[in-house]
């Protein structure tokens, strides 16, 4: 949730409609299983079987799920497909259904 000083209701908040808001990275509190897009971009994506699929070039946000973009392909960020995210190792392990990354 975001709070802005001196904005106490929806009418006052309307002035910020469409604005791009920034926060210092250290001010962003992430819960387990939450990631910043910038942390995922550049991670190597590999299958559970060791097949390397490429690197995450961007993250897109859709109503059904966020999507990792890997070699121009969209990989849904759902637990049945993305099985491990190792930020320290810059590696994401996936178990894609047939045809997703083939």
C-alpha positions in Angstrom: 0.0 0.0 0.0 1.2 3.5 -0.8 0.4 6.5 1.3 1.1 10.1 0.3 1.3 12.9 2.9 -1.6 15.3 2.6 -3.7 12.9 0.4 -6.6 11.8 2.6 -9.3 10.8 0.1 -10.0 9.7 -3.5 -10.5 13.2 -4.7 -7.1 14.3 -3.5 -5.5 11.1 -4.9 -6.9 11.8 -8.4 -4.2 14.4 -8.9 -1.7 11.5 -9.0 -3.6 9.5 -11.6 -1.2 8.4 -14.2 1.9 9.5 -12.2 5.0 7.4 -12.0 6.0 7.0 -8.4 9.4 6.0 -7.1 10.6 4.7 -3.8 14.2 4.0 -2.7 14.9 0.3 -3.1 15.6 -0.1 0.7 12.1 1.2 1.4 10.4 -1.6 -0.5 9.5 -4.4 1.8 9.0 -7.7 0.0 7.3 -10.7 1.4 8.5 -14.3 0.7 7.8 -15.2 -2.9 7.8 -11.5 -4.0 10.5 -10.2 -6.4 11.4 -6.9 -8.0 11.4 -7.0 -11.8 15.0 -5.7 -11.9 16.1 -8.7 -9.8 14.7 -11.2 -12.3 15.9 -9.6 -15.5 19.2 -11.2 -16.5 18.6 -14.4 -14.6 19.4 -17.6 -16.5 16.3 -19.8 -17.0 16.8 -23.5 -17.0 14.6 -26.6 -16.9 14.6 -29.1 -14.0 16.3 -31.4 -16.5 19.2 -28.9 -17.0 18.2 -27.5 -20.4 19.1 -23.8 -20.6 16.4 -21.7 -22.2 18.0 -18.3 -22.0 17.9 -15.2 -19.9 14.9 -13.2 -18.6 14.9 -10.0 -20.7 11.8 -8.4 -19.1 8.9 -9.1 -16.8 5.4 -8.3 -18.0 2.3 -8.0 -15.8 -1.0 -9.4 -16.8 -4.2 -10.0 -14.8 -3.8 -13.8 -14.7 -0.1 -13.8 -13.8 3.2 -12.1 -14.3 5.2 -13.3 -17.2 8.9 -13.8 -17.6 10.0 -13.0 -21.1 12.7 -15.5 -22.2 13.9 -15.5 -25.8 10.7 -13.7 -26.8 8.6 -16.4 -25.1 6.2 -15.7 -22.2 6.7 -17.9 -19.2 3.9 -17.6 -16.6 5.2 -17.0 -13.1 3.0 -19.7 -11.5 4.3 -22.3 -9.0 3.5 -25.2 -11.3 6.0 -23.8 -13.9 8.5 -21.6 -12.0 9.8 -24.1 -9.4 12.8 -22.2 -8.0 14.1 -18.7 -8.0 17.7 -18.3 -6.8 18.5 -14.6 -6.9 22.0 -15.1 -5.4 22.8 -17.6 -8.2 20.9 -15.5 -10.8 19.1 -18.7 -11.8 15.4 -19.6 -12.3 14.4 -23.2 -12.6 11.3 -24.0 -14.6 9.2 -27.1 -15.3 7.4 -26.0 -18.5 4.6 -27.9 -20.1 5.4 -29.3 -23.6 5.4 -26.6 -26.3 5.9 -23.6 -23.9 9.6 -23.1 -24.5 10.2 -25.7 -27.3 
